[in-house]
Amino acid sequence: MKHIATLLYLVFAACSQGEKSTLTYPNGMRQAEGSMNEIGKEGPWSFWNEQGLLTEQGDYKDGQRVGLWTYWDDEGKKLLEIEGRVEWK
């Protein structure tokens, strides 16, 4: 997991301001998609599980989650909508 986090950081750091980024799982399925600026994630972002189902969607401003975020379970059913970030334990 630490290696994946490092790889994601390098991918994000390599993006120019406002450039759309798409990350994929080793199986080729989309993992995340959105835009970056010099601070971090910016604007709408979407995240998928390895089966290709949407799991999270919301907006970033200057690298921080803002506004309404929607979360789905592993079967594609909407779990909740909430302002900001949810920490799953």
C-alpha positions as CSV (number, residue, x, y, z in Angstrom):
1,M,0.0,0.0,0.0
2,K,2.9,2.4,0.8
3,H,4.2,1.8,-2.7
4,I,0.9,2.6,-4.3
5,A,0.6,5.9,-2.3
6,T,4.1,6.9,-3.4
7,L,3.2,6.1,-7.0
8,L,0.0,8.1,-6.8
9,Y,1.9,11.0,-5.4
10,L,4.5,10.9,-8.2
11,V,1.7,10.8,-10.8
12,F,-0.1,13.7,-9.2
13,A,3.1,15.7,-8.8
14,A,3.9,15.2,-12.5
15,C,0.7,16.8,-13.7
16,S,0.7,20.4,-14.8
17,Q,-1.9,22.9,-13.6
18,G,-5.4,22.0,-14.5
19,E,-4.4,18.8,-16.3
20,K,-6.9,15.9,-16.2
21,S,-5.5,12.8,-14.5
22,T,-6.8,9.2,-14.8
23,L,-5.4,6.5,-12.6
24,T,-5.9,2.9,-13.2
25,Y,-5.7,-0.4,-11.3
26,P,-3.2,-3.1,-12.5
27,N,-6.2,-4.8,-14.2
28,G,-6.7,-1.7,-16.4
29,M,-9.9,-0.5,-14.7
30,R,-10.2,3.2,-13.9
31,Q,-9.4,4.0,-10.2
32,A,-9.7,7.8,-10.1
33,E,-10.2,10.7,-12.4
34,G,-10.0,14.4,-12.0
35,S,-7.9,17.5,-12.4
36,M,-4.8,18.8,-10.6
37,N,-3.3,22.1,-9.9
38,E,0.0,23.1,-8.3
39,I,-1.5,22.5,-4.8
40,G,-3.2,19.2,-5.5
41,K,-6.6,17.9,-6.6
42,E,-8.9,20.5,-8.0
43,G,-12.5,20.4,-9.2
44,P,-14.7,17.3,-9.6
45,W,-13.1,13.9,-8.9
46,S,-14.5,10.3,-9.2
47,F,-13.2,7.1,-7.7
48,W,-14.0,3.5,-8.7
49,N,-13.4,0.1,-7.2
50,E,-11.5,-2.7,-9.1
51,Q,-14.7,-4.0,-10.6
52,G,-15.4,-0.6,-12.2
53,L,-18.2,0.6,-9.9
54,L,-18.3,4.2,-8.8
55,T,-17.4,4.4,-5.0
56,E,-16.9,8.2,-4.3
57,Q,-17.6,11.4,-6.2
58,G,-17.2,15.0,-5.2
59,D,-15.1,18.2,-5.5
60,Y,-11.7,19.4,-4.4
61,K,-10.5,22.9,-3.8
62,D,-6.8,23.4,-3.4
63,G,-6.3,19.8,-2.6
64,Q,-9.0,19.6,0.1
65,R,-12.4,17.9,-0.2
66,V,-15.2,20.5,-0.3
67,G,-19.0,20.5,-0.8
68,L,-21.2,17.5,-1.2
69,W,-19.6,14.1,-1.6
70,T,-21.5,10.9,-2.6
71,Y,-20.5,7.4,-1.6
72,W,-21.6,4.1,-3.0
73,D,-21.1,0.5,-1.7
74,D,-19.2,-2.3,-3.6
75,E,-22.5,-3.3,-5.3
76,G,-23.2,0.2,-6.7
77,K,-25.9,1.2,-4.2
78,K,-25.7,4.8,-2.9
79,L,-24.6,4.8,0.8
80,L,-24.7,8.5,1.7
81,E,-24.2,12.1,0.7
82,I,-22.3,14.2,3.1
83,E,-20.3,17.5,3.2
84,G,-16.6,16.9,3.1
85,R,-14.6,13.7,3.8
86,V,-15.8,10.5,5.5
87,E,-13.1,8.5,7.3
88,W,-13.9,4.8,7.0
89,K,-12.6,2.6,9.9
